[in-house]
């Protein structure tokens, strides 16, 4: 896992923390939503991760005319065999890139709901299991950009993390340009896998051995319940959000080389795990408030276990 992080940071510059959180989600068995303006490396980050993992990678370009069956698959009549056959869609992969997911209407977005939660797909009343592991990384442009459809709350809640990608610093942007200069347009570096699917499954099994004290679980429970009490939110965190924080904390601790979770682990993953699950009250939005501000205030207000 450390080698995977090193290779990722070598080829995707200026996103060190987001890379670590992305690998944390992979280890925890969750899905990730990447949000950022066009042209800052969202798709490159996913392609690099896919190249470094020895699994099947598929990409779906979400467009306004995309149909649910274009994602999950369909049943067609085979004229040669004179029988119906099931054509599985691109969702049957170990790593699925849902590129610009908010460019397609909610009806098509909902095609991923069953896949992301239950790791299975139903095609014409028949259910098919998805590969293990199954990891969805969706990218989206900020919702105030033209031609976007906001993701429904039920869809957002399926993502373990929402990561916000921002512009790199001056030095990082300079290094990106220098690294790109030897390549022609459309040409890419050839990367070799450093992590097999079997190794990833083994690492995931090790999460069960990471100790999380009852005091830490109480801390997480208090955090999510606190978000339901404030009048600055229309909707607070769900129970699924608490489970997400707990599993992500264990994965972050394992990446840090520890077999136990600390309150600092919880603080690191709380923002990415909660920011897309909270709905602000209208007056807070008018005042320019964000879910990140409320998460930081909540973390500051809840006593840290000793």
C-alpha positions as CSV (number, residue, x, y, z in Angstrom):
1,X,0.0,0.0,0.0
2,X,2.9,2.3,0.7
3,X,4.4,1.6,-2.7
4,X,1.0,2.4,-4.2
5,X,0.9,5.8,-2.4
6,X,4.5,6.6,-3.5
7,X,3.8,5.8,-7.2
8,X,0.5,7.8,-7.1
9,X,2.2,10.9,-5.7
10,X,5.0,10.5,-8.2
11,X,2.6,10.8,-11.2
12,X,-0.2,13.0,-9.8
13,X,1.4,16.1,-8.4
14,X,-0.1,18.6,-5.9
15,X,-2.8,16.2,-4.5
16,X,-0.9,14.3,-1.8
17,X,-3.7,14.4,0.9
18,X,-6.5,13.6,-1.6
19,X,-4.4,10.7,-2.9
20,X,-4.0,9.3,0.6
21,X,-7.8,9.7,1.2
22,X,-8.6,8.0,-2.1
23,X,-6.4,5.0,-1.2
24,X,-8.0,5.0,2.3
25,X,-11.5,4.7,0.7
26,X,-10.2,1.9,-1.5
27,X,-8.9,0.0,1.5
28,X,-12.1,0.7,3.5
29,X,-14.3,-0.7,0.7
30,X,-16.1,2.6,0.0
31,X,-16.7,4.7,-3.1
32,X,-15.4,8.2,-3.8
33,X,-16.8,11.4,-5.4
34,X,-14.2,13.7,-6.8
35,X,-15.3,17.3,-7.3
36,X,-13.4,20.1,-9.0
37,X,-13.4,22.4,-12.0
38,X,-12.4,21.0,-15.4
39,X,-8.7,20.5,-16.1
40,X,-7.1,19.9,-12.7
41,X,-6.4,16.2,-12.9
42,X,-9.5,14.3,-11.7
43,X,-9.5,11.8,-14.5
44,X,-5.7,11.4,-14.5
45,X,-5.8,10.6,-10.8
46,X,-8.3,7.8,-11.4
47,X,-6.4,6.5,-14.5
48,X,-3.2,6.4,-12.5
49,X,-4.7,4.4,-9.7
50,X,-6.3,2.0,-12.2
51,X,-2.9,1.4,-13.9
52,X,-1.2,0.7,-10.6
53,X,-3.8,-1.9,-9.5
54,X,-3.9,-5.2,-11.3
55,X,-7.7,-5.3,-11.9
56,X,-10.2,-4.6,-14.6
57,X,-10.8,-0.9,-15.2
58,X,-13.8,0.6,-17.1
59,X,-14.8,4.2,-17.8
60,X,-18.3,5.5,-18.4
61,X,-18.6,9.0,-19.9
62,X,-21.9,10.4,-18.4
63,X,-23.8,12.4,-20.9
64,X,-27.4,13.8,-21.0
65,X,-28.6,11.0,-23.4
66,X,-27.0,8.1,-21.4
67,X,-29.5,5.3,-20.5
68,X,-29.5,3.1,-17.4
69,X,-29.0,0.0,-19.6
70,X,-25.8,1.6,-21.0
71,X,-24.4,1.2,-17.5
72,X,-25.8,-2.0,-16.1
73,X,-26.3,-4.0,-19.3
74,X,-29.3,-5.4,-21.2
75,X,-30.9,-8.5,-22.6
76,X,-30.8,-8.8,-26.5
77,X,-32.1,-11.4,-28.9
78,X,-29.3,-13.3,-30.6
79,X,-30.5,-13.9,-34.2
80,X,-27.8,-16.5,-34.8
81,X,-28.5,-18.6,-31.8
82,X,-32.2,-17.7,-31.8
83,X,-32.2,-17.0,-28.1
84,X,-32.0,-14.1,-25.7
85,X,-28.6,-13.4,-24.1
86,X,-27.5,-11.0,-21.4
87,X,-24.9,-8.3,-22.4
88,X,-23.3,-7.1,-19.2
89,X,-22.5,-3.4,-19.0
90,X,-19.3,-1.6,-18.1
91,X,-20.3,-1.6,-14.4
92,X,-18.9,-5.1,-14.2
93,X,-15.3,-4.0,-13.3
94,X,-13.0,-3.8,-10.3
95,X,-12.5,-0.1,-10.7
96,X,-15.3,2.0,-12.4
97,X,-14.7,5.6,-13.4
98,X,-18.1,7.4,-13.6
99,X,-16.8,10.5,-15.4
100,X,-18.8,13.7,-15.0
101,X,-21.6,11.8,-13.3
102,X,-23.7,15.0,-12.9
103,X,-23.9,15.5,-16.6
104,X,-26.6,12.9,-16.9
105,X,-30.2,13.1,-15.4
106,X,-31.0,11.5,-12.0
107,X,-32.8,8.6,-13.7
108,X,-29.6,7.4,-15.2
109,X,-27.5,8.3,-12.1
110,X,-29.8,6.0,-10.1
111,X,-28.6,3.0,-12.2
112,X,-25.6,2.9,-9.9
113,X,-27.6,2.8,-6.6
114,X,-27.9,-1.0,-6.3
115,X,-24.4,-1.6,-7.6
116,X,-22.7,0.7,-5.1
117,X,-24.7,-0.4,-2.0
118,X,-25.3,-4.1,-2.6
119,X,-22.4,-5.0,-5.0
120,X,-24.9,-6.5,-7.4
121,X,-26.9,-5.6,-10.5
122,X,-30.3,-6.6,-11.6
123,X,-30.9,-7.0,-15.4
124,X,-34.4,-8.0,-16.4
125,X,-35.3,-9.6,-13.1
126,X,-32.0,-11.6,-12.8
127,X,-29.4,-10.5,-10.3
128,X,-25.7,-10.7,-11.0
129,X,-22.9,-10.2,-8.4
130,X,-20.2,-7.7,-9.2
131,X,-16.5,-8.4,-9.1
132,X,-14.7,-8.3,-5.8
133,X,-13.3,-5.7,-5.1
134,X,-15.8,-3.2,-6.7
135,X,-14.7,0.4,-6.4
136,X,-16.5,3.4,-8.0
137,X,-14.8,6.7,-8.4
138,X,-17.2,9.4,-9.8
139,X,-16.0,12.8,-10.9
140,X,-18.2,15.9,-11.2
141,X,-17.9,19.5,-11.9
142,X,-19.2,22.0,-9.3
143,X,-23.0,22.0,-9.4
144,X,-23.3,25.7,-10.3
145,X,-21.7,25.0,-13.7
146,X,-23.9,24.9,-16.8
147,X,-25.4,21.6,-17.9
148,X,-25.2,19.8,-14.5
149,X,-27.8,17.8,-12.6
150,X,-27.4,17.7,-8.7
151,X,-27.0,14.2,-7.4
152,X,-29.9,12.9,-5.3
153,X,-29.3,12.6,-1.6
154,X,-29.7,8.8,-1.8
155,X,-26.9,8.7,-4.4
156,X,-24.6,11.0,-2.5
157,X,-25.0,8.8,0.7
158,X,-23.5,5.8,-1.2
159,X,-20.1,7.6,-1.4
160,X,-17.8,7.1,1.5
161,X,-15.9,10.3,0.7
162,X,-16.3,13.4,-1.3
163,X,-12.9,14.9,-2.1
164,X,-12.6,18.5,-3.3
165,X,-9.8,19.0,-5.8
166,X,-8.4,22.5,-5.9
167,X,-5.8,24.3,-8.0
168,X,-2.2,23.3,-7.2
169,X,0.3,25.8,-5.8
170,X,2.6,27.8,-8.2
171,X,5.5,25.4,-7.6
172,X,3.3,22.3,-8.0
173,X,1.7,23.7,-11.2
174,X,5.2,24.4,-12.6
175,X,6.3,20.8,-11.9
176,X,3.2,19.5,-13.6
177,X,4.0,21.3,-16.8
178,X,7.7,20.2,-16.6
179,X,6.6,16.6,-16.2
180,X,4.2,16.8,-19.1
181,X,6.6,18.4,-21.6
182,X,8.3,15.2,-22.9
183,X,5.0,13.8,-24.0
184,X,2.9,14.5,-27.1
185,X,-0.8,15.3,-26.8
186,X,-2.7,12.2,-25.8
187,X,0.4,10.3,-25.0
188,X,0.8,8.8,-21.5
189,X,3.4,7.2,-19.3
190,X,3.2,3.4,-19.2
191,X,2.7,2.3,-15.6
192,X,3.1,-1.2,-14.1
193,X,0.8,-2.5,-11.4
194,X,2.2,-2.5,-7.9
195,X,-0.8,-4.0,-6.1
196,X,-2.7,-7.2,-7.0
197,X,-6.4,-7.8,-6.2
198,X,-5.4,-10.6,-3.9
199,X,-3.1,-8.3,-1.9
200,X,-5.9,-5.7,-1.7
201,X,-8.4,-8.3,-0.4
202,X,-5.8,-9.4,2.2
203,X,-5.3,-5.8,3.3
204,X,-9.0,-5.3,3.6
205,X,-9.3,-8.4,5.9
206,X,-6.6,-6.8,8.1
207,X,-9.1,-4.0,8.9
208,X,-10.9,-6.4,11.2
209,X,-7.7,-6.5,13.4
210,X,-7.5,-2.7,13.8
211,X,-8.8,-1.9,17.3
212,X,-11.3,0.9,17.8
213,X,-12.0,1.7,21.5
214,X,-15.6,2.1,22.7
215,X,-14.7,5.7,23.6
216,X,-13.8,6.4,20.0
217,X,-17.1,4.8,18.8
218,X,-18.9,7.1,21.4
219,X,-17.0,10.0,20.0
220,X,-18.1,9.2,16.4
221,X,-21.7,8.7,17.5
222,X,-21.7,12.0,19.4
223,X,-20.4,13.8,16.3
224,X,-23.0,12.5,13.9
225,X,-25.9,13.1,16.4
226,X,-24.6,16.7,17.0
227,X,-25.1,17.4,13.3
228,X,-28.8,16.6,13.7
229,X,-29.3,19.0,16.6
230,X,-28.1,22.2,14.9
231,X,-30.6,24.5,13.2
232,X,-28.0,25.4,10.6
233,X,-28.6,22.1,8.9
234,X,-31.8,20.9,7.2
235,X,-30.4,17.3,7.3
236,X,-27.7,15.9,9.5
237,X,-25.6,12.8,9.2
238,X,-27.2,9.4,8.9
239,X,-26.2,6.2,10.7
240,X,-24.4,5.1,7.5
241,X,-22.3,8.2,7.9
242,X,-21.1,7.1,11.3
243,X,-20.2,3.6,9.9
244,X,-18.3,5.4,7.1
245,X,-16.3,7.4,9.6
246,X,-15.5,4.3,11.7
247,X,-14.4,2.2,8.7
248,X,-12.4,5.1,7.1
249,X,-10.7,5.8,10.5
250,X,-9.6,2.1,10.7
251,X,-8.3,2.2,7.1
252,X,-6.4,5.5,7.7
253,X,-4.8,4.1,10.9
254,X,-3.7,1.0,8.9
255,X,-2.1,3.1,6.2
256,X,-0.3,5.0,9.0
257,X,1.1,1.7,10.2
258,X,-1.0,1.4,13.3
259,X,-3.3,-1.3,14.6
260,X,-5.5,1.1,16.6
261,X,-7.6,4.2,15.9
262,X,-7.0,7.5,17.5
263,X,-9.3,10.6,17.7
264,X,-7.0,12.3,15.2
265,X,-7.8,9.6,12.6
266,X,-11.5,10.4,13.1
267,X,-10.8,14.2,12.6
268,X,-8.9,13.5,9.4
269,X,-11.7,11.5,7.7
270,X,-14.8,13.3,9.2
271,X,-14.7,16.1,6.7
272,X,-14.6,14.0,3.5
273,X,-17.1,11.5,5.0
274,X,-19.7,14.1,6.0
275,X,-19.4,17.1,3.6
276,X,-21.7,15.6,1.0
277,X,-24.2,14.1,3.5
278,X,-25.2,17.4,5.2
279,X,-27.9,19.7,3.7
280,X,-27.5,23.4,4.8
281,X,-30.4,25.5,6.0
282,X,-31.4,28.1,3.4
283,X,-30.2,31.1,5.6
284,X,-26.8,29.5,6.0
285,X,-26.4,29.1,2.3
286,X,-27.4,32.8,1.8
287,X,-24.7,33.7,4.3
288,X,-22.1,31.8,2.4
289,X,-21.7,29.0,4.9
290,X,-20.5,25.6,3.9
291,X,-20.8,22.1,5.3
292,X,-17.0,22.1,5.9
293,X,-17.4,25.0,8.2
294,X,-20.1,23.2,10.2
295,X,-18.1,20.0,10.4
296,X,-15.1,21.9,11.8
297,X,-17.4,23.7,14.4
298,X,-18.9,20.3,15.4
299,X,-15.4,18.7,15.8
300,X,-14.4,21.7,18.0
301,X,-17.6,21.4,20.1
302,X,-17.4,17.7,20.9
303,X,-14.9,16.7,23.7
304,X,-12.1,14.5,22.5
305,X,-11.8,11.1,24.3
306,X,-8.6,10.6,26.3
